[in-house]
């Protein structure tokens, strides 16, 4: 799965060092040959983040990026994001602690919804 996305995004069909590095960084090397349908939800989330990080993106739009992850996997995910301080981040989350973790310096505006109505 990750090699396919590397091919689409980077044009690299052969094994790519970026893929290997992301597999190690997010601890998904053990599922390399496992069909996505047989992976846990947390593994699928880490795989999705790895795909998003391919090719050194300038921005990430993350919707509940650590949903269904255990604490260790959450740490791996946020560490991977933190190692890319120049990446702009748009985060949608129900977890206020996770939103606060991003820090005020990253947000120009924090918006929320209450009973279907937007509030700032």
N, C-alpha and C positions, 0 to 999 in steps of 0.2 A: 504494500500500500504506500509506504513512504517512498520507495524507489519510483513508483509510478508518478507520484506527485513531484518528485525531484526531476523526473524526465519532462513533465509538463512545464514546470516552472524554470528549471535550470538547463534543460536540454541535455542532461547527463543520464544516459541509460545504463551505463556501467555502474558498478558500486562506487558511490561517491563519498569522499571523506566527510562531507557535511552531514550526510545521512548517518554515518557511523557515529559521528560526534553527537548528534541529536539523540540517537538511540541510547548512547551512554548517559548523556546529560539527564534525560527523562526516564531512564531505567526501563526502556522498552525493548532492548535487544533480545530478551528472552521470548518475545512474541513475534519476532521477525517473520517466521514461517507459519504463523497461526492466522487462519481466516479471521477477519474482523468480527464476523458473526459469532465467533467462539471466544472473544475477549470479554473481560469484565467491563462494566460501564466506566470504571475509573481508568482502565487501560485505554479504552477508546478515547476518553478525554485527553489523556497524555499524548496519544497518537495524533489527535486533532491539533493539539498545541504544537507538536513537532512539525506537522505539515505547515502550520501558520508561520513558523519560524524559519522555514526553508528560504534561502536566498536573501537573508538579511533584510527583512522588510523595514520600511520607514515608519509604518504604523500598524497597529493591531487593533481590531475590534473584537472584543471578547465578551461573550454572553455566557454568564455562569461558568467561567473556565475551570473551576475546581469542583463542580457538582459531581457528586458520587465518588469523590476521592477521599482516601484515608489521610490522616495527618502527614504521614511521610510523603505521600504523593503530592499533597498540597505544597509542602515545602519545596519539593523538587520543581514543581511548576513555577512557583513564585521566584525561586532562585534563578531559574532559566530566564524569566522575564527581567529580573533585576540585573542580570549580566548584560542586558541590552539597554542601557540608560538613554540612548539616543532615539529609541523607538517611541513614537507617540502612542498613547494608550487610551482607548475608549472602552470603558468597562460597564457592563450591565450585570448587576448582582443584587440578590436579596440579602446578602450577608453584609451587615453594616461594618463589622470588623474587617472584612476583606476590603471594603470600600475605603475605610479609614487607613488601612495599611498602605494604600497607594499614595497617601500624603496629599496635603493641601497644595503643595507646589506643582502637582501634576494636573490639577483641576482648575479651570477657569470658572466653572459653574457646576454645582452639584444639583441635580434635579431628582425629584422623586414623584411617586404617584400614590395617592391615598384614595381608596374606593373609586378607582378609575379616573380620578381628577388629578391633573398635573399640579405640582407645587414645587417651588424653588427653595 
